[in-house]
Amino acid sequence: MVVKVGVYENSPKIYVDQHHKVAGFWPELIEYIAAREHWKIQYVTGTWSHDLELLDRGAIDIMPDVAFTEQRSKRFVFSDAPVLLSWTRVYVDRDDHSIKSITDLQGKKVAVLKDSVNVDGPGGLRELVHQFHLQTTIVEMPDYKKVFEAIENHSVDAGITNRNYGNRNARLYAVKKTPIIFQPIEMRFAFPKHGQHTPLLVRRINAEMAELLNDSDSIYYQLLGKYFEAKIAIQKVQSVPAWAKTLLKALLAALIFAVALILVSRWQIRRRTLALRQNEQRLKEQIRKLEQTEEKLRKLSSAVEFSGGSIMITDRDGTIEYVNPAFTKISGYDASDAIGKTPRILKSGEQDQAFYEQMWNTIMEGNIWHGKVIDKRKDGTLFPAMLTIAPIRDANGVITHFVGTHTDI
């Protein structure tokens, strides 16, 4: 059976990646269920509003990531259990300090996703504006990308997105989150009211989701960990040689282990009696090897510090934590200038937003990105460089940092 599924841009929940493949939390979940049920998935791409119209007409069989409301339940059929919980957040320009509460939207222009529940649904923006008697202009956009672009180019004062899209994509634009959060809501599968396949699809998806939700090791929980908060939700970093991952893991793990073991060993030597003295030679040999490990780590650390290639390390949110002297030489930014900032300080404007989105999706999927960029030094001059960005994972496989090298060409 062929099942038509609506697709719109709402990364990381559902989107079309740089290889023109439908990706994200919802597609992987749907494809897993389809494989078990022997369905063939046919994706239909469009805007959010257009996809809802297709669902209403029965031109598609499933629309994922639809907020459940009583009003919408009269229009569509919904799956029984919520798949995700979401809420809405207000975003503003990075330099804006005037919007901190809902009443600060008085007289402001706010960009929204057209026909989205966070605008027109219960507890949505229109309802809040009415309750607080605000004169706020609502500007409808075809997707959340346009919402952030409108904030960045100052055609609106603020914008709203769901929390997953904002958490994943806000750092790609000159925007920041505000403390204004509203409308917690359930996200479910939606089906056409009178669709030919609706009874079968609802019954089987309900059964599959009940099984997945009851198994803490199921693909459902794995996908939550992959796409959302670490283990249950860029950053750009200039890249590194192949040994970078080994170096970072060694510096963060092996050094701590080595020092701790040395201290414990020495304490034991002082505290133990004759029985430990019989093992003294063995302990000394262990200490000697650990000290050799420390020396190797110091050498690796020096190699990074004095490398001729620019090296930058950021945390998961793109905040710079370390740059080596070569970075300063190439970019003109001292460590004190760069640490605490994001790699946007190097942005020249020569690459468009699609370029950075492709870069971001690549590294967030756990892959290494490599390519040529035009960056800007502190003094404003442009320079070409070869950039490589690599994700760094912890012992559980969760991405915690990004590291990279930046070679002036």
Buried (B, 14 or more C-beta within 10 A) or exposed (E): EEBBBBBBBBBBBBBBBBEEEBBBBBBBBBBBBBEEBEBEBEBBBBBBBBBBBBBBEBBBBBBBBBBBBEEBEEEBBBBEBBBBEBBBBBBBBEEBEEBEEBEBBEEBBBBBBBBBBBBBBEBBBBBBBEEEEBEBEBBBBBBBBBBBBBBBEEEBBBBBBBBBBBBBBBBBBBBBBBEBEBBEBBBBBBBBBEBEBBEBBBEBBBEBBEEBBEEEEBBBBBBBBBBBEEEEBBBBBBBBBEEBBEBBBBBBEBBEEBBEBBEEBEEEBEEBEEEBEEEEEEBEEBBEEBEEBBEBBEEBBEEBEEBEBBBBBBBBEBBBBBBBBBBBEBBBBEEEBBBEBBBBBBBBEEBEEEEBBBBBBBBBBEEBBBBEBBBBBBEEEEBBBBBBBBBBBEEEEBBBBBBBBBBBE
